[in-house]
Amino acid sequence: MGDVPLLVYPDPPLPLLAQTLDLSGHTWKSVANASVAAAQEPTDGWAGAVVMADDDPEGAFAMCRALRKRDGALAPVLLLVTGAQLGELEHREDLFDDFCLSPFHPKELEARLRHLLWRTGSGTHPEIVEYGDLALNLETYQAALDRKPLDLTFMEYELLKFFATHPLKVFTREQLLSRVWGYEYYGGARTVDVHVRRLRAKLGEEHASLIQTVRSVGYRFGQTRSLSGF
């Protein structure tokens, strides 16, 4: 997407990763280590980074640390990890912006990457979902509240999008898990609670009540009273 390449680690990349990036129209360059990444960094910086940590986690995290230390705007980092590595992420959240489980589905990887790079691209006539002061761009995966961008992970965005497109309806945790995650997620219903808690925190105290807990049932999005713009 554009002339500024994505950084891809390692070199050579997984064939499926290279194919996914090519078919999605991304310009990218694979590097073997952080030194090569620094030496070959474009003048305007990397557009973003896709870092695979499944085969060489230490090398991958070293790459992430190097990217975080660069001057200027930080390249958004998408980390690819196996399910067994999820526990390693808890104390390293500052090294990446989003993660995707490997082996990955090409469509999921591309969607997550689009979300991560929304700042650098937008459609000519983007489809917008609005609820009061909340606006979601369905093409660029951008979300904003009171015209201020929200820094959401891919699944936080997907959950908020589902809520915003189904206002005032009550959904159980199991329904949300099925409709948003789309499969039997290993984390179970607790995953929904965690994402709701994070969304409320990012919406801020003034708007956290947009996501209401319906006791013994699940969650409902939106206020029953009229909101501006509706």
ABEGO torsion letter per residue (X at the ends): XEABBBBBOBOBBBAAAAAAAAAAGBBBBBBABAAAAAAABBAAEBAEBBBBAAABAAAAAAAAAAAAABBEBBBBBBBBBBAAAAAAAAAAAAABABBBBOBBBAAAAAAAAAAAAAAABBBABBBBBBBEABBBBAAAGBBBBGGBBBBBBAAAAAAAAAAAABBGBBBBAAAAAAAAAGBBBAAEAAAAAAAAAAAAAAAEAAAAAABBBBBGAEBBBEBABBBBGX
